[in-house]
Amino acid sequence: MERARSRPSEMAARDAALARMAVSYREPLSRFFARRVREPADVPDLVQEVFLRLARMPDPAAIEKPEHFLFVTAANVLRDRARRAAVRGNGLHDPLSDDDRLASSEIPADRVLAGKEAASRLRAVLGELSERQRDVFVLRVLEGMKMADVARALSISTRAAEKHQAKALAHVAAALEGWRDS
């Protein structure tokens, strides 16, 4: 009998925990996805998928590091989406015929090439960083997160995050120095 009474209160506490996480993390997750997908209309569905996975857990309130958990889950949602797209997308396009004309880009080809080379070089330089330095750099510089949020997401102190950021920036700057002029 006691167990039956505690069940609704446990469910209410579980629902309240889910609601708090949804309010706290909906916008950061939306920004996370918006930077990684081509179609802005897909962002709410991806955020919902993260919270759906969270809701399927028996006790989401027991997660020790919810921010870390949610962003790892978000990355997994993107990976799963890419796998599904690769499987479903093969053979679904129509080949271009000789009569088809593509609109020309307003961006000069040399700038496009330079941008691709810069992105490739940056990717290689980031690969040279330690995993922690790379995580801090990506979250802070590329994702635009505040340093305190980066530290919280990685479960490290703000000072440690700042040190990793400084080392990463120094390495990236040194590796890219003179590259643009050559």
PyMOL commands that place a pseudoatom at each C-alpha (Angstrom):
pseudoatom trace, name=CA, resn=MET, resi=1, chain=A, elem=C, hetatm=0, pos=[0.000, 0.000, 0.000]
pseudoatom trace, name=CA, resn=GLU, resi=2, chain=A, elem=C, hetatm=0, pos=[2.834, 2.402, 0.856]
pseudoatom trace, name=CA, resn=ARG, resi=3, chain=A, elem=C, hetatm=0, pos=[4.454, 1.635, -2.472]
pseudoatom trace, name=CA, resn=ALA, resi=4, chain=A, elem=C, hetatm=0, pos=[1.309, 2.570, -4.403]
pseudoatom trace, name=CA, resn=ARG, resi=5, chain=A, elem=C, hetatm=0, pos=[1.187, 5.972, -2.690]
pseudoatom trace, name=CA, resn=SER, resi=6, chain=A, elem=C, hetatm=0, pos=[4.840, 6.780, -3.354]
pseudoatom trace, name=CA, resn=ARG, resi=7, chain=A, elem=C, hetatm=0, pos=[4.532, 5.933, -7.050]
pseudoatom trace, name=CA, resn=PRO, resi=8, chain=A, elem=C, hetatm=0, pos=[2.597, 9.093, -8.058]
pseudoatom trace, name=CA, resn=SER, resi=9, chain=A, elem=C, hetatm=0, pos=[4.954, 11.281, -6.036]
pseudoatom trace, name=CA, resn=GLU, resi=10, chain=A, elem=C, hetatm=0, pos=[7.962, 9.611, -7.686]
pseudoatom trace, name=CA, resn=MET, resi=11, chain=A, elem=C, hetatm=0, pos=[6.408, 10.236, -11.098]
pseudoatom trace, name=CA, resn=ALA, resi=12, chain=A, elem=C, hetatm=0, pos=[5.732, 13.869, -10.189]
pseudoatom trace, name=CA, resn=ALA, resi=13, chain=A, elem=C, hetatm=0, pos=[9.355, 14.328, -9.068]
pseudoatom trace, name=CA, resn=ARG, resi=14, chain=A, elem=C, hetatm=0, pos=[10.575, 12.640, -12.269]
pseudoatom trace, name=CA, resn=ASP, resi=15, chain=A, elem=C, hetatm=0, pos=[8.360, 14.888, -14.429]
pseudoatom trace, name=CA, resn=ALA, resi=16, chain=A, elem=C, hetatm=0, pos=[9.531, 17.974, -12.538]
pseudoatom trace, name=CA, resn=ALA, resi=17, chain=A, elem=C, hetatm=0, pos=[13.186, 17.010, -13.083]
pseudoatom trace, name=CA, resn=LEU, resi=18, chain=A, elem=C, hetatm=0, pos=[12.546, 16.517, -16.809]
pseudoatom trace, name=CA, resn=ALA, resi=19, chain=A, elem=C, hetatm=0, pos=[10.747, 19.869, -17.028]
pseudoatom trace, name=CA, resn=ARG, resi=20, chain=A, elem=C, hetatm=0, pos=[13.647, 21.663, -15.273]
pseudoatom trace, name=CA, resn=MET, resi=21, chain=A, elem=C, hetatm=0, pos=[16.159, 20.131, -17.675]
pseudoatom trace, name=CA, resn=ALA, resi=22, chain=A, elem=C, hetatm=0, pos=[13.993, 21.039, -20.669]
pseudoatom trace, name=CA, resn=VAL, resi=23, chain=A, elem=C, hetatm=0, pos=[13.775, 24.663, -19.563]
pseudoatom trace, name=CA, resn=SER, resi=24, chain=A, elem=C, hetatm=0, pos=[17.494, 24.874, -18.750]
pseudoatom trace, name=CA, resn=TYR, resi=25, chain=A, elem=C, hetatm=0, pos=[18.911, 23.108, -21.790]
pseudoatom trace, name=CA, resn=ARG, resi=26, chain=A, elem=C, hetatm=0, pos=[16.449, 23.652, -24.663]
pseudoatom trace, name=CA, resn=GLU, resi=27, chain=A, elem=C, hetatm=0, pos=[18.213, 26.808, -25.932]
pseudoatom trace, name=CA, resn=PRO, resi=28, chain=A, elem=C, hetatm=0, pos=[21.816, 25.534, -25.564]
pseudoatom trace, name=CA, resn=LEU, resi=29, chain=A, elem=C, hetatm=0, pos=[20.854, 22.316, -27.345]
pseudoatom trace, name=CA, resn=SER, resi=30, chain=A, elem=C, hetatm=0, pos=[19.095, 24.311, -30.073]
pseudoatom trace, name=CA, resn=ARG, resi=31, chain=A, elem=C, hetatm=0, pos=[22.261, 26.354, -30.641]
pseudoatom trace, name=CA, resn=PHE, resi=32, chain=A, elem=C, hetatm=0, pos=[24.328, 23.160, -30.628]
pseudoatom trace, name=CA, resn=PHE, resi=33, chain=A, elem=C, hetatm=0, pos=[22.172, 21.613, -33.359]
pseudoatom trace, name=CA, resn=ALA, resi=34, chain=A, elem=C, hetatm=0, pos=[21.733, 24.848, -35.344]
pseudoatom trace, name=CA, resn=ARG, resi=35, chain=A, elem=C, hetatm=0, pos=[25.494, 24.970, -35.895]
pseudoatom trace, name=CA, resn=ARG, resi=36, chain=A, elem=C, hetatm=0, pos=[25.591, 21.415, -37.151]
pseudoatom trace, name=CA, resn=VAL, resi=37, chain=A, elem=C, hetatm=0, pos=[22.610, 20.938, -39.453]
pseudoatom trace, name=CA, resn=ARG, resi=38, chain=A, elem=C, hetatm=0, pos=[21.746, 22.523, -42.774]
pseudoatom trace, name=CA, resn=GLU, resi=39, chain=A, elem=C, hetatm=0, pos=[18.008, 22.763, -42.226]
pseudoatom trace, name=CA, resn=PRO, resi=40, chain=A, elem=C, hetatm=0, pos=[16.980, 25.011, -39.321]
pseudoatom trace, name=CA, resn=ALA, resi=41, chain=A, elem=C, hetatm=0, pos=[13.588, 23.288, -39.339]
pseudoatom trace, name=CA, resn=ASP, resi=42, chain=A, elem=C, hetatm=0, pos=[15.304, 20.085, -38.116]
pseudoatom trace, name=CA, resn=VAL, resi=43, chain=A, elem=C, hetatm=0, pos=[16.575, 21.682, -34.894]
pseudoatom trace, name=CA, resn=PRO, resi=44, chain=A, elem=C, hetatm=0, pos=[13.383, 21.333, -32.781]
pseudoatom trace, name=CA, resn=ASP, resi=45, chain=A, elem=C, hetatm=0, pos=[13.061, 17.668, -33.788]
pseudoatom trace, name=CA, resn=LEU, resi=46, chain=A, elem=C, hetatm=0, pos=[16.660, 16.979, -32.783]
pseudoatom trace, name=CA, resn=VAL, resi=47, chain=A, elem=C, hetatm=0, pos=[16.212, 18.718, -29.426]
pseudoatom trace, name=CA, resn=GLN, resi=48, chain=A, elem=C, hetatm=0, pos=[13.041, 16.721, -28.872]
pseudoatom trace, name=CA, resn=GLU, resi=49, chain=A, elem=C, hetatm=0, pos=[14.915, 13.499, -29.639]
pseudoatom trace, name=CA, resn=VAL, resi=50, chain=A, elem=C, hetatm=0, pos=[17.463, 14.308, -26.909]
pseudoatom trace, name=CA, resn=PHE, resi=51, chain=A, elem=C, hetatm=0, pos=[14.709, 14.862, -24.366]
pseudoatom trace, name=CA, resn=LEU, resi=52, chain=A, elem=C, hetatm=0, pos=[12.853, 11.757, -25.554]
pseudoatom trace, name=CA, resn=ARG, resi=53, chain=A, elem=C, hetatm=0, pos=[15.956, 9.683, -24.859]
pseudoatom trace, name=CA, resn=LEU, resi=54, chain=A, elem=C, hetatm=0, pos=[16.224, 11.336, -21.467]
pseudoatom trace, name=CA, resn=ALA, resi=55, chain=A, elem=C, hetatm=0, pos=[12.553, 10.640, -20.720]
pseudoatom trace, name=CA, resn=ARG, resi=56, chain=A, elem=C, hetatm=0, pos=[13.040, 6.946, -21.501]
pseudoatom trace, name=CA, resn=MET, resi=57, chain=A, elem=C, hetatm=0, pos=[15.501, 6.656, -18.637]
pseudoatom trace, name=CA, resn=PRO, resi=58, chain=A, elem=C, hetatm=0, pos=[14.133, 5.176, -15.398]
pseudoatom trace, name=CA, resn=ASP, resi=59, chain=A, elem=C, hetatm=0, pos=[15.449, 8.017, -13.211]
pseudoatom trace, name=CA, resn=PRO, resi=60, chain=A, elem=C, hetatm=0, pos=[16.731, 11.046, -15.158]
pseudoatom trace, name=CA, resn=ALA, resi=61, chain=A, elem=C, hetatm=0, pos=[17.055, 13.025, -11.915]
pseudoatom trace, name=CA, resn=ALA, resi=62, chain=A, elem=C, hetatm=0, pos=[19.855, 10.653, -10.860]
pseudoatom trace, name=CA, resn=ILE, resi=63, chain=A, elem=C, hetatm=0, pos=[22.183, 11.867, -13.635]
pseudoatom trace, name=CA, resn=GLU, resi=64, chain=A, elem=C, hetatm=0, pos=[25.206, 13.365, -11.904]
pseudoatom trace, name=CA, resn=LYS, resi=65, chain=A, elem=C, hetatm=0, pos=[26.296, 15.607, -14.779]
pseudoatom trace, name=CA, resn=PRO, resi=66, chain=A, elem=C, hetatm=0, pos=[23.170, 16.447, -16.779]
pseudoatom trace, name=CA, resn=GLU, resi=67, chain=A, elem=C, hetatm=0, pos=[24.846, 18.978, -19.080]
pseudoatom trace, name=CA, resn=HIS, resi=68, chain=A, elem=C, hetatm=0, pos=[27.547, 16.518, -20.061]
pseudoatom trace, name=CA, resn=PHE, resi=69, chain=A, elem=C, hetatm=0, pos=[24.978, 13.758, -20.511]
pseudoatom trace, name=CA, resn=LEU, resi=70, chain=A, elem=C, hetatm=0, pos=[22.692, 15.917, -22.660]
pseudoatom trace, name=CA, resn=PHE, resi=71, chain=A, elem=C, hetatm=0, pos=[25.439, 17.122, -24.998]
pseudoatom trace, name=CA, resn=VAL, resi=72, chain=A, elem=C, hetatm=0, pos=[26.880, 13.624, -25.414]
pseudoatom trace, name=CA, resn=THR, resi=73, chain=A, elem=C, hetatm=0, pos=[23.340, 12.449, -26.171]
pseudoatom trace, name=CA, resn=ALA, resi=74, chain=A, elem=C, hetatm=0, pos=[22.977, 15.321, -28.662]
pseudoatom trace, name=CA, resn=ALA, resi=75, chain=A, elem=C, hetatm=0, pos=[26.166, 14.241, -30.429]
pseudoatom trace, name=CA, resn=ASN, resi=76, chain=A, elem=C, hetatm=0, pos=[24.826, 10.681, -30.552]
pseudoatom trace, name=CA, resn=VAL, resi=77, chain=A, elem=C, hetatm=0, pos=[21.531, 11.925, -32.010]
pseudoatom trace, name=CA, resn=LEU, resi=78, chain=A, elem=C, hetatm=0, pos=[23.493, 13.636, -34.797]
pseudoatom trace, name=CA, resn=ARG, resi=79, chain=A, elem=C, hetatm=0, pos=[25.546, 10.491, -35.422]
pseudoatom trace, name=CA, resn=ASP, resi=80, chain=A, elem=C, hetatm=0, pos=[22.412, 8.346, -35.590]
pseudoatom trace, name=CA, resn=ARG, resi=81, chain=A, elem=C, hetatm=0, pos=[20.783, 10.853, -37.938]
pseudoatom trace, name=CA, resn=ALA, resi=82, chain=A, elem=C, hetatm=0, pos=[23.835, 10.818, -40.232]
pseudoatom trace, name=CA, resn=ARG, resi=83, chain=A, elem=C, hetatm=0, pos=[23.829, 7.013, -40.306]
pseudoatom trace, name=CA, resn=ARG, resi=84, chain=A, elem=C, hetatm=0, pos=[20.128, 6.923, -41.183]
pseudoatom trace, name=CA, resn=ALA, resi=85, chain=A, elem=C, hetatm=0, pos=[20.641, 9.550, -43.898]
pseudoatom trace, name=CA, resn=ALA, resi=86, chain=A, elem=C, hetatm=0, pos=[23.514, 7.564, -45.390]
pseudoatom trace, name=CA, resn=VAL, resi=87, chain=A, elem=C, hetatm=0, pos=[21.428, 4.398, -45.520]
pseudoatom trace, name=CA, resn=ARG, resi=88, chain=A, elem=C, hetatm=0, pos=[18.251, 6.055, -46.782]
pseudoatom trace, name=CA, resn=GLY, resi=89, chain=A, elem=C, hetatm=0, pos=[19.838, 8.644, -49.030]
pseudoatom trace, name=CA, resn=ASN, resi=90, chain=A, elem=C, hetatm=0, pos=[21.681, 6.382, -51.435]
pseudoatom trace, name=CA, resn=GLY, resi=91, chain=A, elem=C, hetatm=0, pos=[20.121, 6.441, -54.870]
pseudoatom trace, name=CA, resn=LEU, resi=92, chain=A, elem=C, hetatm=0, pos=[17.503, 9.056, -54.037]
pseudoatom trace, name=CA, resn=HIS, resi=93, chain=A, elem=C, hetatm=0, pos=[18.938, 11.889, -56.077]
pseudoatom trace, name=CA, resn=ASP, resi=94, chain=A, elem=C, hetatm=0, pos=[18.234, 12.708, -59.686]
pseudoatom trace, name=CA, resn=PRO, resi=95, chain=A, elem=C, hetatm=0, pos=[21.342, 13.057, -61.829]
pseudoatom trace, name=CA, resn=LEU, resi=96, chain=A, elem=C, hetatm=0, pos=[21.863, 16.396, -63.547]
pseudoatom trace, name=CA, resn=SER, resi=97, chain=A, elem=C, hetatm=0, pos=[21.315, 16.408, -67.263]
pseudoatom trace, name=CA, resn=ASP, resi=98, chain=A, elem=C, hetatm=0, pos=[23.232, 18.548, -69.728]
pseudoatom trace, name=CA, resn=ASP, resi=99, chain=A, elem=C, hetatm=0, pos=[20.222, 20.864, -69.905]
pseudoatom trace, name=CA, resn=ASP, resi=100, chain=A, elem=C, hetatm=0, pos=[20.296, 21.642, -66.197]
pseudoatom trace, name=CA, resn=ARG, resi=101, chain=A, elem=C, hetatm=0, pos=[21.940, 24.897, -65.283]
pseudoatom trace, name=CA, resn=LEU, resi=102, chain=A, elem=C, hetatm=0, pos=[23.204, 25.659, -61.822]
pseudoatom trace, name=CA, resn=ALA, resi=103, chain=A, elem=C, hetatm=0, pos=[23.124, 29.203, -60.555]
pseudoatom trace, name=CA, resn=SER, resi=104, chain=A, elem=C, hetatm=0, pos=[26.604, 30.606, -60.180]
pseudoatom trace, name=CA, resn=SER, resi=105, chain=A, elem=C, hetatm=0, pos=[27.883, 31.453, -56.755]
pseudoatom trace, name=CA, resn=GLU, resi=106, chain=A, elem=C, hetatm=0, pos=[28.476, 35.051, -55.762]
pseudoatom trace, name=CA, resn=ILE, resi=107, chain=A, elem=C, hetatm=0, pos=[31.615, 33.939, -53.934]
pseudoatom trace, name=CA, resn=PRO, resi=108, chain=A, elem=C, hetatm=0, pos=[34.707, 33.766, -56.145]
pseudoatom trace, name=CA, resn=ALA, resi=109, chain=A, elem=C, hetatm=0, pos=[36.143, 30.283, -56.618]
pseudoatom trace, name=CA, resn=ASP, resi=110, chain=A, elem=C, hetatm=0, pos=[39.530, 31.264, -55.172]
pseudoatom trace, name=CA, resn=ARG, resi=111, chain=A, elem=C, hetatm=0, pos=[37.859, 32.380, -51.917]
pseudoatom trace, name=CA, resn=VAL, resi=112, chain=A, elem=C, hetatm=0, pos=[35.938, 29.119, -51.718]
pseudoatom trace, name=CA, resn=LEU, resi=113, chain=A, elem=C, hetatm=0, pos=[39.161, 27.168, -52.246]
pseudoatom trace, name=CA, resn=ALA, resi=114, chain=A, elem=C, hetatm=0, pos=[40.985, 29.279, -49.648]
pseudoatom trace, name=CA, resn=GLY, resi=115, chain=A, elem=C, hetatm=0, pos=[38.173, 28.676, -47.170]
pseudoatom trace, name=CA, resn=LYS, resi=116, chain=A, elem=C, hetatm=0, pos=[38.303, 24.931, -47.750]
pseudoatom trace, name=CA, resn=GLU, resi=117, chain=A, elem=C, hetatm=0, pos=[42.076, 24.933, -47.317]
pseudoatom trace, name=CA, resn=ALA, resi=118, chain=A, elem=C, hetatm=0, pos=[41.772, 26.940, -44.097]
pseudoatom trace, name=CA, resn=ALA, resi=119, chain=A, elem=C, hetatm=0, pos=[39.141, 24.554, -42.744]
pseudoatom trace, name=CA, resn=SER, resi=120, chain=A, elem=C, hetatm=0, pos=[41.277, 21.563, -43.666]
pseudoatom trace, name=CA, resn=ARG, resi=121, chain=A, elem=C, hetatm=0, pos=[44.349, 23.094, -42.025]
pseudoatom trace, name=CA, resn=LEU, resi=122, chain=A, elem=C, hetatm=0, pos=[42.411, 23.982, -38.878]
pseudoatom trace, name=CA, resn=ARG, resi=123, chain=A, elem=C, hetatm=0, pos=[41.010, 20.441, -38.682]
pseudoatom trace, name=CA, resn=ALA, resi=124, chain=A, elem=C, hetatm=0, pos=[44.565, 19.050, -38.890]
pseudoatom trace, name=CA, resn=VAL, resi=125, chain=A, elem=C, hetatm=0, pos=[45.814, 21.460, -36.222]
pseudoatom trace, name=CA, resn=LEU, resi=126, chain=A, elem=C, hetatm=0, pos=[42.912, 20.577, -33.920]
pseudoatom trace, name=CA, resn=GLY, resi=127, chain=A, elem=C, hetatm=0, pos=[43.828, 16.924, -34.369]
pseudoatom trace, name=CA, resn=GLU, resi=128, chain=A, elem=C, hetatm=0, pos=[47.228, 17.695, -32.871]
pseudoatom trace, name=CA, resn=LEU, resi=129, chain=A, elem=C, hetatm=0, pos=[45.678, 18.945, -29.608]
pseudoatom trace, name=CA, resn=SER, resi=130, chain=A, elem=C, hetatm=0, pos=[44.949, 16.734, -26.630]
pseudoatom trace, name=CA, resn=GLU, resi=131, chain=A, elem=C, hetatm=0, pos=[41.335, 15.626, -26.423]
pseudoatom trace, name=CA, resn=ARG, resi=132, chain=A, elem=C, hetatm=0, pos=[40.618, 17.940, -23.476]
pseudoatom trace, name=CA, resn=GLN, resi=133, chain=A, elem=C, hetatm=0, pos=[42.240, 20.958, -25.170]
pseudoatom trace, name=CA, resn=ARG, resi=134, chain=A, elem=C, hetatm=0, pos=[40.300, 20.241, -28.356]
pseudoatom trace, name=CA, resn=ASP, resi=135, chain=A, elem=C, hetatm=0, pos=[37.005, 19.905, -26.449]
pseudoatom trace, name=CA, resn=VAL, resi=136, chain=A, elem=C, hetatm=0, pos=[37.560, 23.195, -24.638]
pseudoatom trace, name=CA, resn=PHE, resi=137, chain=A, elem=C, hetatm=0, pos=[38.606, 24.967, -27.851]
pseudoatom trace, name=CA, resn=VAL, resi=138, chain=A, elem=C, hetatm=0, pos=[35.628, 23.707, -29.847]
pseudoatom trace, name=CA, resn=LEU, resi=139, chain=A, elem=C, hetatm=0, pos=[33.078, 24.483, -27.146]
pseudoatom trace, name=CA, resn=ARG, resi=140, chain=A, elem=C, hetatm=0, pos=[34.502, 27.923, -26.375]
pseudoatom trace, name=CA, resn=VAL, resi=141, chain=A, elem=C, hetatm=0, pos=[35.644, 29.206, -29.775]
pseudoatom trace, name=CA, resn=LEU, resi=142, chain=A, elem=C, hetatm=0, pos=[33.507, 27.352, -32.289]
pseudoatom trace, name=CA, resn=GLU, resi=143, chain=A, elem=C, hetatm=0, pos=[30.360, 26.872, -30.195]
pseudoatom trace, name=CA, resn=GLY, resi=144, chain=A, elem=C, hetatm=0, pos=[30.629, 30.231, -28.444]
pseudoatom trace, name=CA, resn=MET, resi=145, chain=A, elem=C, hetatm=0, pos=[29.924, 28.848, -24.985]
pseudoatom trace, name=CA, resn=LYS, resi=146, chain=A, elem=C, hetatm=0, pos=[30.939, 30.814, -21.911]
pseudoatom trace, name=CA, resn=MET, resi=147, chain=A, elem=C, hetatm=0, pos=[34.005, 29.495, -20.132]
pseudoatom trace, name=CA, resn=ALA, resi=148, chain=A, elem=C, hetatm=0, pos=[31.995, 28.607, -17.019]
pseudoatom trace, name=CA, resn=ASP, resi=149, chain=A, elem=C, hetatm=0, pos=[29.580, 26.591, -19.186]
pseudoatom trace, name=CA, resn=VAL, resi=150, chain=A, elem=C, hetatm=0, pos=[32.485, 24.851, -20.920]
pseudoatom trace, name=CA, resn=ALA, resi=151, chain=A, elem=C, hetatm=0, pos=[33.987, 23.919, -17.559]
pseudoatom trace, name=CA, resn=ARG, resi=152, chain=A, elem=C, hetatm=0, pos=[30.648, 22.634, -16.306]
pseudoatom trace, name=CA, resn=ALA, resi=153, chain=A, elem=C, hetatm=0, pos=[30.051, 20.603, -19.489]
pseudoatom trace, name=CA, resn=LEU, resi=154, chain=A, elem=C, hetatm=0, pos=[33.458, 18.932, -19.168]
pseudoatom trace, name=CA, resn=SER, resi=155, chain=A, elem=C, hetatm=0, pos=[33.277, 18.559, -15.369]
pseudoatom trace, name=CA, resn=ILE, resi=156, chain=A, elem=C, hetatm=0, pos=[36.443, 20.555, -14.761]
pseudoatom trace, name=CA, resn=SER, resi=157, chain=A, elem=C, hetatm=0, pos=[37.148, 23.808, -12.974]
pseudoatom trace, name=CA, resn=THR, resi=158, chain=A, elem=C, hetatm=0, pos=[36.872, 27.090, -14.833]
pseudoatom trace, name=CA, resn=ARG, resi=159, chain=A, elem=C, hetatm=0, pos=[40.558, 27.708, -14.220]
pseudoatom trace, name=CA, resn=ALA, resi=160, chain=A, elem=C, hetatm=0, pos=[41.481, 24.333, -15.740]
pseudoatom trace, name=CA, resn=ALA, resi=161, chain=A, elem=C, hetatm=0, pos=[39.292, 25.111, -18.754]
pseudoatom trace, name=CA, resn=GLU, resi=162, chain=A, elem=C, hetatm=0, pos=[41.038, 28.482, -19.135]
pseudoatom trace, name=CA, resn=LYS, resi=163, chain=A, elem=C, hetatm=0, pos=[44.455, 26.787, -19.067]
pseudoatom trace, name=CA, resn=HIS, resi=164, chain=A, elem=C, hetatm=0, pos=[43.402, 24.248, -21.697]
pseudoatom trace, name=CA, resn=GLN, resi=165, chain=A, elem=C, hetatm=0, pos=[42.004, 27.092, -23.802]
pseudoatom trace, name=CA, resn=ALA, resi=166, chain=A, elem=C, hetatm=0, pos=[45.225, 29.087, -23.546]
pseudoatom trace, name=CA, resn=LYS, resi=167, chain=A, elem=C, hetatm=0, pos=[47.336, 26.081, -24.574]
pseudoatom trace, name=CA, resn=ALA, resi=168, chain=A, elem=C, hetatm=0, pos=[44.994, 25.299, -27.464]
pseudoatom trace, name=CA, resn=LEU, resi=169, chain=A, elem=C, hetatm=0, pos=[44.998, 28.900, -28.706]
pseudoatom trace, name=CA, resn=ALA, resi=170, chain=A, elem=C, hetatm=0, pos=[48.789, 29.109, -28.489]
pseudoatom trace, name=CA, resn=HIS, resi=171, chain=A, elem=C, hetatm=0, pos=[49.150, 25.861, -30.449]
pseudoatom trace, name=CA, resn=VAL, resi=172, chain=A, elem=C, hetatm=0, pos=[46.629, 26.870, -33.112]
pseudoatom trace, name=CA, resn=ALA, resi=173, chain=A, elem=C, hetatm=0, pos=[48.175, 30.327, -33.492]
pseudoatom trace, name=CA, resn=ALA, resi=174, chain=A, elem=C, hetatm=0, pos=[51.675, 28.893, -33.793]
pseudoatom trace, name=CA, resn=ALA, resi=175, chain=A, elem=C, hetatm=0, pos=[50.577, 26.251, -36.285]
pseudoatom trace, name=CA, resn=LEU, resi=176, chain=A, elem=C, hetatm=0, pos=[48.711, 28.731, -38.459]
pseudoatom trace, name=CA, resn=GLU, resi=177, chain=A, elem=C, hetatm=0, pos=[51.307, 31.529, -38.230]
pseudoatom trace, name=CA, resn=GLY, resi=178, chain=A, elem=C, hetatm=0, pos=[52.588, 32.363, -41.648]
pseudoatom trace, name=CA, resn=TRP, resi=179, chain=A, elem=C, hetatm=0, pos=[50.256, 29.860, -43.301]
pseudoatom trace, name=CA, resn=ARG, resi=180, chain=A, elem=C, hetatm=0, pos=[47.900, 32.514, -44.657]
pseudoatom trace, name=CA, resn=ASP, resi=181, chain=A, elem=C, hetatm=0, pos=[50.750, 34.575, -46.127]
pseudoatom trace, name=CA, resn=SER, resi=182, chain=A, elem=C, hetatm=0, pos=[52.309, 31.627, -47.946]
for i in range(1, 182): cmd.bond("trace and resi %d" % i, "trace and resi %d" % (i + 1))
show_as sticks, trace
zoom trace
